[in-house]
Amino acid sequence: LLDKMLHKIINLTVRDVRFPTSLDQHGSDAMHTDPDYSAAYVVLDTDSGLTGFGLTFTLGKGTEIVVCAVEALARLVVGKCLQEIVSDFRGFYRLLTSDSQMRWLGPEKGVIHLATAAVLNAVWDLWARTEGKEPKQLVSCIDFRYITDVLTEEEALDLLVKAQEEDQMQKEGYPAYTTSCAWLGYPDEQLKQLCTDALKSGWTRFKVKVGADLEDDVRRCRIIRQMIGPDNTLMIDANQRWDVAEAISWVSKLAEFRPLWIEEPTSPDDILGHAAISKALAPLGIGVATGEQCQNRVMFKQFLQASALQFVQIDSCRLGSVNENLAVLLMAHKFNVPVCPHAGGVGLCELVQHLILFDYICVSADLRNRMCEYVDHLHEHFTCPVVIQDAHYMPPKDPGYSCEMLESTVQRHQYPEGNVWKNMKK
């Protein structure tokens, strides 16, 4: 019955929801030393009673700006029927990203694009609650503008594989790695304890935050490598801390710990800088990973064209939702570069699990050098939190995009009037 209804969107609400994670240094890295994991949280109400939930991730201050941007986009959404949107989803994506006045604020980048992601994530959640979809139907949601020199719609359709690997995912899940053990602000003893616990829980892939102090990095990487042993996988992440030459020099000094990749070694906008770093580190067997702050599909296109990364890190809230992430998954497959999504934050794991499962089942059918980030914070605030089993993401069972928060959580953590924030001011 649900899929026969029109589901007219009659209301859009957006709230500023923040968690005081900086108090315990969760999420701390070389550039973001005190993040309060936060979200601009969107709810779409329809006349049928069906509700869609979406969000975009932020680090605290400035979430109110994203909320304003979502409110500015609301007039393009309210009054539309879900069926009208999804029958021309490419057109709807372009409506949001190419409003003749608001696109000046981007286009397709920055705060306005984060807001677009939050709104579109809610639309995808709504659609996912009403009906199943064919993979080919999803290709019709992609805006191919600016990327046809690398990927056309016809090629995209040809790249889709038959969904033959679904059973394996249901049984074993998608491989994950953990970042929760080695935030930059954690003292050594905490790092050791978290690492011990993770090993006992079956984790074999670990990421360490680096970039603030070389001696500190050497010490912490040595601790982690000694604890996890020679056969487990180590990655390092500088969160955009270095200039190009500095990145090459610094990572060369950490090469003894055999990292699989260095993540975000320099400015996320410096495509040729990443290419130079990739070339210099290749003889050391160290790849370059980036993408969590890559603004859009056009930049990903150029990263791939320039051989500037060896691991593509899509983000479910930085790009324009599923629509734009699908374009990047397909381009990465064409260039034979593995996708290892960025996750963590608030709701990013919940969202990105859907994208990486789609990538495996319908696009890549390959797990070599592929894994999805996992961070063990804040999942208890969602109605359908991710399920990790033996260091693998288990496929979600409930329809939707998995980012509905508990209403009690939203009320307590709403900024600045929620009790969590009121009590901190006392």
TORNU-464394 format. One line per 4 residues: number of its first residue (from 1); their letters; for each residue x, y, z of N, C-alpha, C. Coordinates in steps of 0.1 Angstrom, whole numbers, plus 5000, padded with zeros to 4 digits. Layout:
N
NUM) a) X,Y,Z,X,Y,Z,X,Y,Z | ...
! end
This chain:
426
1) lldk) 5008,4988,5000,5000,5000,5000,5009,5013,5000 | 5019,5012,5008,5028,5024,5009,5033,5029,4996 | 5037,5020,4987,5043,5025,4975,5033,5030,4965 | 5020,5028,4968,5010,5033,4959,5006,5048,4962
5) mlhk) 5010,5052,4974,5007,5066,4978,5016,5076,4973 | 5012,5088,4972,5020,5099,4967,5030,5105,4977 | 5026,5104,4990,5035,5109,5001,5039,5124,4998 | 5029,5132,4999,5032,5147,4997,5039,5152,5010
9) iinl) 5051,5159,5008,5059,5164,5019,5052,5177,5024 | 5047,5177,5036,5039,5188,5041,5047,5197,5051 | 5059,5191,5055,5066,5199,5065,5081,5194,5065 | 5090,5204,5067,5104,5200,5069,5109,5208,5082
13) tvrd) 5114,5200,5092,5120,5206,5103,5135,5203,5104 | 5143,5212,5109,5157,5209,5110,5161,5214,5124 | 5169,5206,5131,5174,5209,5145,5189,5208,5146 | 5194,5216,5154,5209,5216,5157,5211,5207,5169
17) vrfp) 5217,5195,5167,5219,5185,5177,5234,5183,5179 | 5238,5185,5192,5253,5185,5195,5256,5176,5207 | 5267,5169,5206,5271,5160,5217,5285,5165,5222 | 5287,5166,5235,5299,5172,5240,5311,5163,5240
21) tsld) 5314,5157,5229,5325,5147,5228,5339,5153,5231 | 5341,5166,5230,5354,5172,5233,5358,5170,5247 | 5348,5168,5256,5352,5166,5270,5361,5154,5273 | 5359,5143,5264,5368,5132,5266,5378,5130,5254
25) qhgs) 5379,5140,5246,5389,5140,5235,5385,5130,5224 | 5373,5125,5224,5368,5116,5213,5369,5125,5200 | 5374,5119,5190,5374,5125,5177,5386,5135,5175 | 5395,5136,5185,5406,5146,5184,5416,5142,5174
29) damh) 5421,5152,5166,5431,5149,5156,5440,5161,5155 | 5450,5161,5145,5460,5172,5145,5454,5185,5141 | 5442,5185,5135,5436,5198,5131,5423,5201,5139 | 5417,5191,5143,5404,5193,5150,5406,5188,5164
33) tdpd) 5411,5196,5173,5416,5192,5186,5405,5190,5196 | 5393,5196,5194,5382,5196,5204,5368,5195,5198 | 5366,5184,5189,5353,5184,5182,5342,5180,5191 | 5331,5187,5190,5318,5182,5196,5310,5177,5184
37) ysaa) 5309,5164,5184,5302,5157,5172,5288,5162,5172 | 5283,5167,5160,5270,5173,5159,5264,5170,5146 | 5251,5174,5145,5244,5172,5132,5233,5182,5130 | 5231,5186,5118,5219,5193,5114,5209,5182,5110
41) yvvl) 5199,5180,5118,5190,5169,5117,5177,5172,5111 | 5174,5166,5100,5162,5170,5092,5151,5159,5093 | 5139,5164,5095,5127,5155,5095,5117,5159,5084 | 5113,5150,5075,5103,5153,5065,5090,5146,5069
45) dtds) 5080,5154,5071,5066,5148,5073,5058,5148,5061 | 5050,5137,5059,5042,5136,5047,5027,5135,5051 | 5019,5137,5041,5004,5136,5044,4999,5122,5046 | 5008,5112,5043,5004,5098,5045,5008,5093,5059
49) gltg) 5015,5102,5066,5020,5097,5080,5034,5092,5079 | 5039,5089,5067,5053,5084,5066,5063,5096,5069 | 5074,5093,5076,5084,5103,5079,5097,5099,5074 | 5105,5109,5069,5119,5106,5065,5128,5114,5073
53) fglt) 5140,5108,5076,5150,5114,5085,5163,5115,5078 | 5170,5126,5080,5183,5128,5073,5191,5137,5082 | 5205,5137,5079,5213,5146,5087,5226,5149,5079 | 5233,5159,5083,5247,5161,5079,5255,5163,5091
57) ftlg) 5268,5159,5091,5276,5159,5102,5285,5172,5103 | 5286,5177,5116,5295,5189,5118,5303,5186,5131 | 5311,5196,5135,5319,5194,5147,5315,5204,5158 | 5303,5209,5158,5299,5218,5169,5296,5232,5164
61) kgte) 5304,5241,5167,5302,5255,5162,5300,5256,5147 | 5290,5264,5144,5287,5265,5129,5275,5256,5125 | 5271,5247,5133,5260,5239,5129,5247,5247,5127 | 5246,5258,5134,5235,5267,5132,5235,5274,5118
65) ivvc) 5247,5275,5112,5247,5280,5098,5242,5270,5088 | 5245,5257,5091,5240,5246,5082,5225,5246,5084 | 5220,5248,5096,5205,5248,5098,5199,5259,5090 | 5205,5271,5090,5199,5282,5082,5199,5278,5067
69) avea) 5209,5271,5062,5210,5267,5048,5199,5257,5045 | 5197,5248,5054,5186,5238,5052,5173,5245,5051 | 5170,5255,5060,5158,5262,5060,5156,5270,5047 | 5167,5274,5041,5166,5281,5028,5163,5272,5017
73) larl) 5166,5259,5018,5163,5249,5008,5149,5243,5009 | 5143,5245,5021,5130,5239,5025,5119,5242,5014 | 5119,5254,5009,5108,5258,5000,5109,5250,4987 | 5120,5244,4984,5122,5236,4972,5116,5222,4974
77) vvgk) 5114,5218,4986,5110,5205,4990,5096,5204,4994 | 5092,5213,5003,5078,5212,5009,5068,5214,4998 | 5058,5206,4998,5047,5206,4988,5049,5196,4976 | 5061,5191,4975,5064,5181,4965,5060,5167,4970
81) clqe) 5056,5158,4961,5052,5145,4964,5065,5136,4962 | 5066,5126,4970,5078,5117,4969,5079,5111,4955 | 5067,5107,4950,5067,5100,4936,5072,5110,4926 | 5068,5123,4927,5072,5133,4918,5087,5135,4918
85) ivsd) 5093,5134,4930,5108,5136,4932,5115,5124,4926 | 5111,5112,4930,5119,5100,4926,5117,5097,4911 | 5106,5101,4905,5104,5099,4891,5114,5107,4882 | 5119,5118,4888,5130,5125,4881,5140,5130,4892
89) frgf) 5146,5120,4898,5155,5124,4910,5167,5132,4906 | 5172,5129,4893,5183,5137,4888,5179,5152,4887 | 5166,5154,4883,5161,5168,4881,5160,5174,4895 | 5155,5166,4905,5153,5172,4918,5167,5175,4925
93) yrll) 5177,5166,4923,5190,5169,4927,5195,5182,4922 | 5193,5184,4909,5198,5196,4902,5190,5209,4907 | 5177,5207,4910,5169,5218,4915,5175,5223,4928 | 5180,5214,4937,5186,5218,4950,5199,5224,4948
97) tsds) 5207,5218,4939,5221,5223,4938,5223,5234,4928 | 5213,5237,4920,5215,5247,4909,5204,5258,4910 | 5198,5260,4921,5189,5272,4923,5197,5284,4918 | 5191,5292,4909,5198,5302,4902,5205,5313,4911
101) qmrw) 5199,5314,4923,5205,5324,4932,5214,5317,4943 | 5208,5306,4948,5216,5299,4960,5228,5292,4955 | 5229,5288,4942,5241,5281,4938,5254,5290,4939 | 5251,5303,4940,5263,5313,4942,5270,5310,4955
105) lgpe) 5263,5304,4965,5269,5301,4978,5278,5288,4977 | 5277,5281,4966,5286,5269,4964,5295,5271,4953 | 5292,5267,4941,5282,5257,4938,5287,5243,4942 | 5277,5235,4948,5280,5221,4952,5293,5220,4960
109) kgvi) 5294,5229,4970,5305,5228,4980,5301,5236,4992 | 5308,5233,5003,5306,5241,5015,5293,5239,5022 | 5289,5249,5030,5277,5248,5038,5265,5244,5031 | 5263,5250,5019,5251,5248,5011,5250,5234,5007
113) hlat) 5262,5228,5004,5262,5214,5000,5259,5204,5011 | 5265,5208,5023,5262,5200,5035,5246,5200,5038 | 5240,5212,5036,5226,5213,5038,5218,5204,5028 | 5223,5205,5015,5217,5197,5005,5218,5182,5008
117) aavl) 5229,5178,5014,5231,5164,5018,5221,5160,5028 | 5219,5168,5038,5210,5165,5049,5195,5164,5044 | 5191,5172,5035,5178,5172,5029,5176,5159,5020 | 5186,5157,5012,5185,5145,5003,5186,5132,5010
121) navw) 5194,5132,5021,5195,5120,5029,5181,5117,5035 | 5173,5127,5039,5160,5125,5044,5150,5120,5033 | 5152,5125,5021,5144,5120,5010,5147,5106,5007 | 5160,5102,5007,5163,5088,5004,5158,5079,5015
125) dlwa) 5158,5084,5027,5152,5076,5039,5137,5073,5036 | 5130,5084,5032,5116,5083,5029,5114,5073,5018 | 5121,5074,5007,5120,5065,4996,5123,5051,5000 | 5133,5049,5008,5137,5035,5011,5127,5029,5020
129) rteg) 5119,5037,5027,5108,5031,5036,5096,5027,5028 | 5095,5031,5015,5083,5028,5007,5084,5017,4998 | 5096,5015,4992,5097,5005,4981,5112,5001,4979 | 5113,4989,4973,5126,4984,4969,5130,4991,4956
133) kepk) 5143,4990,4952,5147,4997,4940,5156,4988,4932 | 5156,4989,4919,5165,4982,4910,5178,4990,4909 | 5190,4984,4908,5202,4991,4907,5202,5001,4895 | 5196,4997,4884,5195,5006,4872,5187,5018,4875
137) qlvs) 5177,5017,4883,5169,5028,4887,5177,5038,4894 | 5187,5034,4902,5196,5043,4910,5205,5051,4901 | 5209,5045,4890,5218,5053,4880,5210,5065,4875 | 5197,5064,4874,5189,5075,4869,5188,5087,4879
141) cidf) 5194,5085,4891,5194,5095,4901,5206,5104,4901 | 5216,5099,4893,5229,5106,4893,5229,5118,4883 | 5234,5129,4887,5236,5141,4879,5250,5139,4872 | 5250,5136,4859,5263,5133,4852,5270,5146,4847
145) ryit) 5263,5158,4850,5269,5170,4845,5283,5172,4851 | 5292,5176,4843,5307,5178,4846,5315,5165,4847 | 5309,5154,4846,5318,5141,4847,5317,5132,4834 | 5310,5137,4824,5308,5128,4812,5321,5125,4805
149) dvlt) 5331,5133,4807,5344,5130,4801,5350,5118,4807 | 5345,5114,4818,5350,5102,4825,5340,5091,4826 | 5327,5095,4828,5317,5085,4830,5304,5090,4824 | 5298,5082,4815,5285,5086,4809,5274,5077,4816
153) eeea) 5262,5080,4814,5251,5072,4819,5252,5058,4813 | 5255,5057,4801,5255,5043,4794,5266,5035,4801 | 5278,5041,4803,5289,5034,4809,5285,5029,4823 | 5279,5039,4830,5275,5036,4844,5266,5023,4845
157) ldll) 5256,5023,4835,5247,5011,4835,5255,4998,4832 | 5265,4999,4823,5273,4988,4820,5282,4983,4831 | 5285,4992,4840,5294,4989,4851,5287,4981,4862 | 5274,4982,4863,5266,4975,4873,5267,4960,4871
161) vkaq) 5270,4953,4882,5271,4938,4881,5258,4932,4886 | 5256,4920,4882,5244,4913,4888,5246,4910,4903 | 5236,4912,4911,5238,4911,4925,5240,4897,4930 | 5252,4892,4927,5254,4877,4930,5261,4876,4944
165) eedq) 5265,4886,4950,5273,4885,4962,5265,4888,4975 | 5252,4890,4974,5244,4894,4985,5245,4884,4997 | 5245,4871,4994,5244,4861,5004,5257,4862,5013 | 5268,4865,5007,5281,4866,5015,5280,4877,5025
169) mqke) 5274,4888,5020,5273,4900,5029,5263,4897,5041 | 5252,4890,5038,5243,4886,5048,5249,4877,5059 | 5258,4868,5054,5265,4859,5063,5277,4865,5071 | 5285,4872,5063,5298,4876,5069,5299,4891,5072
173) gypa) 5291,4899,5064,5292,4914,5066,5303,4920,5058 | 5305,4933,5059,5315,4940,5051,5326,4944,5061 | 5339,4941,5057,5350,4943,5066,5352,4958,5070 | 5355,4960,5083,5356,4973,5089,5370,4975,5095
177) ytts) 5374,4988,5097,5386,4991,5105,5382,5000,5116 | 5390,5001,5126,5386,5010,5138,5396,5022,5139 | 5390,5033,5142,5397,5045,5145,5396,5049,5160 | 5388,5041,5167,5384,5045,5181,5396,5043,5191
181) cawl) 5406,5036,5187,5417,5033,5197,5427,5044,5198 | 5429,5052,5188,5441,5061,5187,5438,5076,5183 | 5427,5082,5189,5425,5096,5188,5438,5103,5193 | 5441,5115,5187,5453,5121,5191,5454,5126,5205
185) gypd) 5442,5129,5211,5442,5134,5225,5443,5123,5235 | 5443,5110,5231,5443,5099,5241,5457,5097,5247 | 5458,5096,5260,5471,5092,5265,5475,5078,5262 | 5488,5075,5263,5493,5062,5259,5486,5050,5266
189) eqlk) 5484,5051,5278,5478,5040,5286,5464,5037,5280 | 5456,5048,5277,5443,5046,5272,5444,5039,5258 | 5453,5044,5250,5456,5038,5237,5459,5023,5238 | 5467,5019,5247,5471,5005,5249,5459,4997,5253
193) qlct) 5451,5002,5263,5439,4995,5267,5429,4993,5256 | 5426,5004,5249,5416,5003,5238,5421,4993,5227 | 5434,4993,5225,5440,4984,5215,5438,4969,5219 | 5441,4967,5232,5440,4953,5237,5425,4949,5236
197) dalk) 5416,4957,5240,5402,4954,5239,5397,4951,5225 | 5402,4959,5215,5398,4958,5201,5404,4945,5196 | 5416,4941,5199,5422,4929,5194,5413,4917,5199 | 5409,4918,5212,5401,4907,5218,5387,4906,5211
201) sgwt) 5382,4917,5205,5369,4917,5199,5371,4913,5184 | 5383,4910,5179,5384,4906,5166,5389,4916,5155 | 5393,4928,5160,5397,4938,5151,5411,4935,5146 | 5413,4937,5133,5427,4934,5127,5432,4946,5119
205) rfkv) 5424,4957,5118,5428,4969,5110,5426,4981,5119 | 5436,4989,5120,5437,5000,5130,5442,5013,5124 | 5435,5024,5127,5440,5037,5122,5445,5046,5134 | 5456,5053,5131,5462,5061,5141,5463,5076,5136
209) kvga) 5459,5085,5145,5459,5099,5141,5474,5104,5143 | 5479,5111,5133,5492,5116,5134,5492,5131,5129 | 5504,5137,5130,5506,5150,5123,5509,5162,5132 | 5507,5161,5145,5510,5172,5154,5525,5173,5158
213) dled) 5531,5161,5161,5545,5161,5166,5551,5148,5161 | 5562,5149,5154,5568,5137,5148,5573,5127,5159 | 5579,5131,5169,5584,5122,5179,5572,5115,5186 | 5562,5122,5188,5549,5117,5194,5543,5106,5185
217) dvrr) 5543,5110,5171,5538,5100,5162,5546,5087,5161 | 5559,5088,5162,5568,5077,5161,5565,5068,5173 | 5564,5074,5185,5561,5067,5197,5548,5060,5197 | 5537,5067,5193,5524,5061,5192,5523,5050,5182
221) crii) 5529,5053,5170,5528,5042,5159,5536,5030,5164 | 5547,5032,5171,5554,5020,5176,5546,5012,5186 | 5539,5019,5195,5531,5012,5205,5520,5004,5198 | 5513,5010,5188,5502,5003,5181,5508,4991,5173
225) rqmi) 5518,4994,5165,5524,4983,5157,5529,4971,5166 | 5535,4974,5177,5539,4963,5186,5527,4956,5192 | 5517,4963,5195,5505,4957,5201,5497,4948,5191 | 5496,4953,5178,5488,4946,5169,5496,4935,5161
229) gpdn) 5509,4936,5162,5517,4926,5155,5520,4929,5141 | 5529,4922,5134,5533,4925,5121,5523,4922,5110 | 5513,4913,5113,5504,4909,5102,5491,4917,5101 | 5488,4924,5112,5476,4932,5111,5478,4945,5104
233) tlmi) 5468,4952,5100,5469,4964,5091,5469,4977,5100 | 5478,4986,5096,5479,4999,5102,5477,5010,5092 | 5469,5020,5095,5468,5032,5086,5471,5044,5095 | 5475,5055,5088,5478,5067,5096,5470,5079,5089
237) danq) 5466,5089,5097,5457,5099,5092,5462,5113,5098 | 5466,5122,5089,5471,5135,5093,5460,5146,5093 | 5449,5143,5088,5438,5153,5088,5442,5167,5082 | 5449,5167,5071,5453,5179,5063,5463,5188,5070
241) rwdv) 5472,5182,5078,5481,5190,5086,5493,5196,5078 | 5498,5189,5068,5511,5192,5062,5510,5199,5048 | 5521,5206,5045,5524,5210,5031,5529,5197,5024 | 5531,5198,5011,5534,5186,5003,5547,5180,5006
245) aeai) 5558,5188,5006,5571,5183,5009,5572,5178,5023 | 5566,5185,5033,5565,5181,5047,5558,5167,5048 | 5548,5165,5041,5540,5153,5041,5549,5141,5037 | 5557,5143,5026,5565,5132,5021,5576,5129,5031
249) swvs) 5582,5139,5036,5593,5137,5046,5588,5131,5059 | 5577,5135,5064,5571,5131,5077,5567,5116,5076 | 5560,5113,5065,5555,5099,5063,5566,5089,5060 | 5577,5094,5054,5589,5086,5051,5595,5081,5064
253) klae) 5594,5090,5074,5600,5087,5088,5591,5077,5096 | 5578,5076,5091,5569,5066,5097,5568,5053,5089 | 5576,5052,5078,5574,5041,5069,5578,5028,5076 | 5587,5028,5086,5591,5016,5093,5579,5009,5100
257) frpl) 5568,5016,5102,5556,5010,5108,5547,5004,5098 | 5551,5005,5085,5544,4999,5074,5529,5002,5073 | 5526,5015,5073,5512,5019,5071,5507,5016,5057 | 5494,5011,5056,5488,5009,5043,5486,5022,5035
261) wiee) 5482,5032,5043,5480,5045,5037,5483,5056,5046 | 5485,5068,5040,5484,5081,5048,5472,5088,5043 | 5464,5091,5052,5451,5098,5049,5452,5113,5051 | 5446,5120,5041,5445,5135,5042,5458,5141,5046
265) ptsp) 5469,5138,5038,5482,5144,5041,5483,5159,5040 | 5475,5165,5031,5476,5179,5029,5462,5185,5026 | 5461,5197,5021,5448,5203,5018,5439,5194,5010 | 5426,5193,5014,5418,5184,5006,5415,5189,4992
269) ddil) 5418,5201,4989,5416,5207,4976,5428,5206,4967 | 5439,5201,4972,5452,5201,4964,5454,5188,4957 | 5447,5187,4945,5448,5174,4938,5462,5171,4933 | 5469,5181,4928,5482,5179,4923,5492,5176,4934
273) ghaa) 5490,5182,4946,5498,5179,4958,5496,5165,4962 | 5484,5160,4962,5482,5146,4965,5489,5137,4955 | 5488,5141,4942,5495,5133,4932,5510,5132,4934 | 5516,5143,4938,5530,5143,4941,5534,5135,4953
277) iska) 5525,5135,4963,5528,5127,4975,5526,5112,4972 | 5516,5109,4964,5513,5095,4960,5526,5090,4952 | 5531,5098,4943,5542,5093,4935,5555,5091,4944 | 5557,5100,4954,5569,5099,4962,5568,5088,4972
281) lapl) 5556,5084,4976,5555,5074,4987,5553,5060,4981 | 5550,5059,4968,5548,5046,4961,5559,5036,4963 | 5572,5041,4962,5583,5031,4964,5583,5026,4978 | 5577,5033,4988,5577,5028,5002,5565,5019,5004
285) gigv) 5557,5017,4994,5545,5008,4996,5534,5015,5004 | 5534,5028,5004,5524,5035,5012,5514,5043,5002 | 5502,5040,5003,5492,5047,4995,5487,5060,5001 | 5480,5067,4993,5473,5080,4998,5458,5078,4997
289) atge) 5452,5082,5008,5437,5081,5009,5432,5095,5012 | 5421,5098,5006,5414,5111,5009,5400,5111,5004 | 5392,5120,5009,5378,5121,5004,5368,5127,5014 | 5371,5126,5027,5360,5130,5037,5357,5145,5036
293) qcqn) 5367,5153,5030,5364,5167,5028,5366,5171,5013 | 5364,5160,5005,5364,5163,4990,5350,5168,4987 | 5350,5180,4981,5337,5187,4980,5326,5181,4971 | 5330,5175,4960,5320,5170,4951,5326,5160,4941
297) rvmf) 5317,5155,4932,5321,5145,4923,5331,5150,4913 | 5331,5163,4910,5341,5169,4900,5355,5168,4906 | 5356,5171,4918,5370,5169,4925,5374,5155,4925 | 5365,5146,4929,5369,5132,4929,5373,5127,4915
301) kqfl) 5366,5132,4904,5370,5129,4891,5384,5133,4888 | 5388,5145,4892,5402,5149,4890,5412,5142,4898 | 5409,5139,4911,5418,5130,4919,5421,5117,4912 | 5410,5111,4906,5412,5098,4899,5420,5100,4886
305) qasa) 5417,5111,4879,5424,5113,4866,5439,5115,4868 | 5442,5122,4880,5456,5125,4882,5464,5115,4890 | 5457,5103,4892,5463,5092,4900,5468,5098,4914 | 5460,5106,4920,5464,5113,4932,5460,5106,4945
309) lqfv) 5452,5095,4943,5448,5087,4955,5448,5072,4951 | 5451,5064,4961,5450,5050,4960,5438,5044,4967 | 5432,5052,4975,5420,5048,4982,5410,5059,4982 | 5398,5057,4977,5387,5067,4977,5379,5066,4990
313) qids) 5378,5078,4997,5370,5078,5009,5358,5087,5007 | 5347,5080,5003,5335,5088,5002,5329,5091,5016 | 5321,5102,5016,5314,5106,5029,5300,5108,5026 | 5291,5102,5034,5276,5102,5031,5270,5116,5033
317) crlg) 5277,5125,5040,5272,5138,5043,5279,5150,5037 | 5291,5148,5031,5299,5158,5025,5295,5160,5010 | 5293,5149,5004,5288,5149,4990,5272,5150,4990 | 5267,5152,4979,5252,5154,4978,5245,5141,4979
321) svne) 5245,5135,4991,5238,5123,4994,5241,5111,4985 | 5232,5102,4984,5234,5089,4976,5236,5093,4962 | 5229,5103,4957,5230,5106,4942,5244,5108,4938 | 5251,5117,4946,5265,5120,4942,5275,5109,4946
325) nlav) 5272,5103,4957,5281,5092,4961,5281,5080,4950 | 5269,5078,4944,5269,5067,4934,5278,5071,4922 | 5278,5083,4919,5287,5088,4908,5302,5085,4911 | 5306,5087,4924,5319,5085,4928,5323,5070,4929
329) llma) 5314,5062,4934,5316,5048,4934,5318,5042,4920 | 5310,5047,4911,5312,5042,4897,5324,5047,4890 | 5328,5059,4893,5341,5064,4887,5353,5057,4893 | 5352,5055,4906,5363,5048,4913,5365,5034,4907
333) hkfn) 5353,5027,4904,5354,5014,4899,5360,5014,4885 | 5357,5024,4877,5362,5025,4864,5377,5027,4864 | 5382,5034,4874,5397,5037,4875,5404,5026,4884 | 5396,5016,4888,5401,5005,4896,5408,5009,4909
337) vpvc) 5401,5019,4916,5406,5024,4929,5396,5019,4939 | 5401,5012,4950,5392,5008,4960,5385,5019,4968 | 5373,5017,4972,5365,5026,4980,5365,5022,4994 | 5370,5030,5003,5371,5027,5018,5365,5039,5025
341) phag) 5351,5039,5027,5344,5052,5032,5349,5057,5045 | 5348,5070,5046,5349,5077,5059,5336,5075,5067 | 5338,5073,5080,5326,5071,5088,5330,5076,5102 | 5321,5073,5112,5323,5078,5125,5313,5089,5128
345) gvgl) 5318,5100,5135,5310,5112,5137,5296,5108,5143 | 5286,5115,5139,5272,5112,5143,5265,5106,5131 | 5261,5094,5131,5253,5088,5121,5260,5084,5108 | 5273,5087,5107,5280,5084,5094,5281,5069,5092
349) celv) 5284,5062,5102,5285,5047,5101,5271,5042,5096 | 5261,5047,5103,5247,5042,5100,5244,5045,5085 | 5248,5056,5080,5245,5060,5066,5254,5052,5056 | 5267,5052,5058,5276,5048,5048,5276,5033,5046
353) qhli) 5271,5025,5056,5270,5011,5055,5262,5007,5042 | 5251,5015,5039,5243,5012,5028,5251,5014,5015 | 5259,5025,5015,5266,5028,5002,5277,5017,4999 | 5284,5013,5010,5295,5003,5007,5289,4989,5004
357) lfdy) 5277,4986,5010,5271,4973,5006,5266,4974,4991 | 5261,4985,4987,5257,4987,4973,5270,4985,4964 | 5281,4992,4968,5293,4991,4960,5297,4977,4958 | 5297,4969,4969,5302,4955,4968,5292,4946,4960
361) icvs) 5279,4948,4963,5269,4939,4957,5266,4942,4942 | 5267,4955,4939,5262,4959,4926,5273,4965,4917 | 5285,4968,4923,5295,4975,4915,5308,4967,4915 | 5315,4966,4926,5329,4961,4926,5330,4946,4928
365) adlr) 5321,4940,4936,5322,4925,4939,5336,4921,4943 | 5343,4930,4950,5357,4928,4953,5360,4934,4967 | 5367,4926,4976,5370,4930,4989,5385,4933,4991 | 5393,4932,4980,5408,4934,4982,5410,4948,4985
369) nrmc) 5418,4950,4996,5422,4964,5000,5410,4973,5003 | 5398,4967,5007,5386,4974,5009,5381,4972,5023 | 5377,4983,5030,5372,4983,5043,5365,4996,5046 | 5356,4995,5056,5348,5007,5059,5352,5012,5073
373) eyvd) 5354,5024,5075,5358,5029,5088,5346,5027,5098 | 5351,5024,5111,5341,5023,5122,5346,5031,5134 | 5338,5039,5140,5341,5046,5152,5330,5043,5162 | 5334,5039,5174,5325,5034,5184,5319,5045,5193
377) hlhe) 5313,5055,5187,5307,5066,5195,5293,5069,5191 | 5284,5071,5200,5271,5077,5198,5260,5068,5190 | 5263,5055,5188,5254,5047,5181,5241,5045,5189 | 5242,5046,5202,5230,5043,5211,5219,5053,5209
381) hftc) 5222,5064,5202,5212,5075,5200,5204,5073,5188 | 5205,5062,5180,5198,5059,5168,5188,5048,5170 | 5177,5048,5163,5167,5038,5164,5171,5025,5158 | 5180,5026,5148,5185,5014,5141,5200,5015,5140
385) pvvi) 5207,5014,5151,5222,5015,5151,5229,5004,5143 | 5241,5007,5138,5249,4997,5130,5251,4985,5139 | 5252,4974,5133,5256,4961,5140,5270,4957,5135 | 5279,4956,5144,5293,4952,5141,5294,4938,5147
389) qdah) 5299,4928,5138,5300,4915,5143,5314,4910,5138 | 5323,4906,5147,5336,4902,5143,5343,4912,5133 | 5343,4924,5137,5349,4935,5129,5343,4936,5115 | 5331,4933,5113,5324,4935,5100,5310,4942,5103
393) ympp) 5307,4951,5093,5294,4957,5093,5284,4946,5088 | 5274,4943,5096,5263,4934,5092,5252,4942,5085 | 5247,4937,5074,5237,4945,5066,5225,4949,5075 | 5220,4961,5074,5209,4965,5082,5196,4958,5078
397) kdpg) 5187,4956,5087,5175,4948,5084,5163,4956,5082 | 5163,4969,5087,5151,4977,5087,5151,4986,5074 | 5140,4988,5068,5139,4997,5056,5143,5011,5061 | 5148,5019,5051,5152,5033,5055,5167,5034,5054
401) ysce) 5172,5047,5057,5186,5050,5056,5193,5050,5069 | 5186,5045,5079,5192,5042,5093,5197,5054,5101 | 5192,5066,5097,5197,5078,5105,5186,5085,5113 | 5176,5077,5117,5166,5083,5126,5171,5082,5140
405) mles) 5171,5094,5147,5176,5095,5160,5164,5093,5170 | 5167,5088,5182,5157,5088,5192,5153,5102,5196 | 5140,5104,5196,5135,5118,5199,5140,5123,5212 | 5141,5114,5222,5146,5118,5235,5160,5123,5234
409) tvqr) 5168,5117,5226,5182,5122,5224,5182,5136,5217 | 5174,5137,5207,5173,5150,5200,5169,5161,5210 | 5159,5159,5218,5155,5169,5228,5166,5172,5238 | 5173,5162,5243,5183,5164,5253,5195,5172,5248
413) hqyp) 5198,5169,5235,5211,5174,5229,5209,5186,5220 | 5196,5190,5218,5194,5201,5210,5202,5214,5215 | 5208,5221,5206,5216,5233,5210,5209,5246,5207 | 5209,5255,5217,5215,5255,5230,5205,5251,5241
417) egnv) 5192,5248,5238,5182,5247,5248,5180,5233,5254 | 5187,5223,5249,5186,5209,5254,5192,5208,5268 | 5188,5199,5276,5193,5198,5290,5208,5196,5291 | 5213,5188,5282,5227,5185,5282,5235,5198,5282
421) wknm) 5231,5208,5273,5238,5220,5272,5234,5230,5283 | 5222,5230,5287,5218,5239,5298,5226,5236,5310 | 5227,5223,5313,5234,5218,5326,5249,5222,5325 | 5255,5222,5313,5269,5225,5312,5272,5240,5315
425) kk) 5262,5248,5313,5263,5263,5315,5263,5266,5330 | 5257,5257,5338,5255,5260,5352,5268,5261,5359
! end
